[in-house]
Amino acid sequence: MTNYCIYDCSFCVSRRSNDVQRAAFSVKEVVDLTMNFYRRNYIEGLFLSSGIFKSADYTMERLMLVVKKLRTEERFNGYIHLKAIPGASESLLKQAGLYVDRMSVNLEIPTEEGLKLVAPEKDHQSVREPLAIIKNEILNVQQHKRLLKNFRSLSPQAKVHRWSLGPHRRQTYRLCRPRMNSTKIISSSAFTIQVTSP
């Protein structure tokens, strides 16, 4: 979104002390530019990053607004990869994560000592926090997908019953046999019986 930055990292062309021409796009300008290129088939997706101006939250909020507008107002169906801003609030990271295909965080330098040499205003903790949030959200989504997977396969005309057969296998089978007159066994193993009924 911008090459303005409050940090002075020696490896970055957008560092505060670098004498380069600065530019910044508004949320609307990024959305319009992206949609213009997308409609013309110049692009299939968007990689969105930014220098950090004013604060991490201010920058992350603008990035979040771009991806939210693209998805909800413009119906952009292309791929979106968003660079999360270290130090941004958890709520902004989670909101942005709702609209992107991938979110990542720049580690910059692998060691804390090395980071202090080239980016003295940054620390690894500010990077670890968004990484942990992203990881937890991915795990939550995977867990919910597993829970919802069975519901998606159900049709309104059929019910699926699944019984786990433990040490009382014969008793469980006797309990479900009366229901099996009008059911079809769709899978069975030594430990489970899954049936459908109309």
Disulfide bonds with the S-S distance in Angstrom:
none
